[in-house]
Amino acid sequence: MLKRLSRLLAEQQSRVTATHPYIAHLTSAMATSLSTSSPIPSRVSTPLSHDDPAAEPPLLAKALRKQHKIPPAVHQLSIPVKDSHGGRVSGFLRLPSNNETSEGSGHASTAAILLSGAGGGVSGPASMYLALGNKLPALDARIPVLRLDYRYPARTAPCVADTIAAINYVQEHYAIERVVLAGWSFGGAPVFTVAGRDERVAGCVLVAPQTADAMQGARE
């Protein structure tokens, strides 16, 4: 009976894939470092192109937006990282409504950057980062939130470079002068290290942080 059920499920999946050719593309696209359940990548992750319609069919774009809960006000970033590995790190930046991109009365000068654990991703523990990404910009303090992925999850040096590149990027493109870094589990390592090196870090928030590879940054 189990064999028959498995065969029927396989046949049904084949019919669905044949009817909807984007599903196979969608399945492979979901298995990127932008998923908290994905394995650690062995190479620099390449974000999906949002300029080439062939690279992102409408159904795929809609599914990705639904999967990552991307509201219209969120900017998907692809940030260049200048280290020995090169490449780009992805992230989602949520700005307060009517935020000015230059200094002025409506400009937010301090942002929060949220870093995940060893598996990478942009959701955080129990999707906590998704909630923070929506709520912090809506407060009276109007705090922009960048949920940052990693190129190489669980590797401290590249993740530190990712974080510094993100700080540089939001400063250059959004006139954000200071940041508060939040790290969960492994994310504590780049948070400690960057905070010890970069004066633009105004504060740190840690959730069950690891201490391995992080103590040098704390000493600094």
Secondary structure by P-SEA (a helix, b strand, c coil): caaaaaaaaaaaaaaaaaaccaaaaaaaaacccccccccccccccccccccccccccaaaaaaaaaaacccccbbbbbcccccccbbbbbbbbbbccccccccccccccbbbbbbbccccccccccaaaaaaaacccccccbbbbbbcccccccccaaaaaaaaaaaaaaaacccccbbbbbbcccaaaaaaaaaacccccccccccccccccccccccc
